[in-house]
Amino acid sequence: MDKRIHMKIDRDDESVTLTDIQDMIDEIQKKYPDREVFFDGDDFAICSRKKRDR
């Protein structure tokens, strides 16, 4: 798997909202349109991987 971590999020930072995380995901998607961007709950990070050919 070609998983790339773009941004780690501090689990203890209560100031980060879901809207903030969605905004970060949107920015990364704009920057890397050829990648699938997602939130990884295990790493508590915004990550991406290459999009699969369909």
C-alpha positions in Angstrom: 0.0 0.0 0.0 1.3 3.4 -0.9 0.0 5.3 2.1 1.5 8.8 2.7 0.9 10.8 5.9 0.4 14.4 5.1 -0.5 15.8 8.5 -0.5 14.4 12.1 -3.1 15.7 14.4 -2.5 16.0 18.2 -5.1 13.8 19.9 -5.1 16.1 22.9 -5.7 19.3 21.0 -9.3 20.0 21.8 -9.3 23.1 19.6 -9.3 21.0 16.3 -12.8 20.4 15.1 -14.2 18.1 12.5 -14.7 21.1 10.2 -11.0 21.8 10.6 -10.1 18.3 9.6 -12.4 18.4 6.6 -10.9 21.6 5.5 -7.4 20.1 5.7 -8.6 17.1 3.7 -10.1 19.4 1.0 -6.8 21.3 0.7 -4.8 18.2 0.3 -7.3 16.8 -2.2 -6.9 20.0 -4.3 -3.1 19.7 -4.1 -3.1 15.9 -5.0 -6.0 15.2 -7.3 -4.6 11.8 -8.3 -4.7 10.6 -4.7 -7.5 9.4 -2.4 -7.3 11.5 0.8 -8.6 10.1 4.1 -8.4 10.4 7.9 -6.6 7.5 9.5 -7.9 7.1 13.0 -5.1 4.7 14.1 -2.4 7.2 13.2 -4.7 10.2 13.9 -3.5 11.7 10.7 -4.6 12.9 7.3 -3.2 10.4 4.8 -3.5 9.6 1.1 -2.9 6.7 -1.3 -2.9 6.4 -5.1 -6.4 6.2 -6.6 -7.2 2.7 -8.0 -7.9 2.4 -11.7 -11.5 1.4 -12.3 
